[in-house]
Amino acid sequence: MPGPPSGTSHTLPPYAPHHRTGSPWRRPLPTPPQLI
């Protein structure tokens, strides 16, 4: 939550995976029940 770039890097990891895994994360949930 800090203002420096160091804080942004620490807060980016949790946000980056959400954006990068946003597709695979939301797909595995609504896909298993539909695929199965």
Summary of the structure (lengths in Angstrom):
residues: 36
radius of gyration: 14.8
end to end distance: 41.3
largest distance: 47.0
contacts: 62
relative contact order: 0.11
helix: 69%
strand: 0%
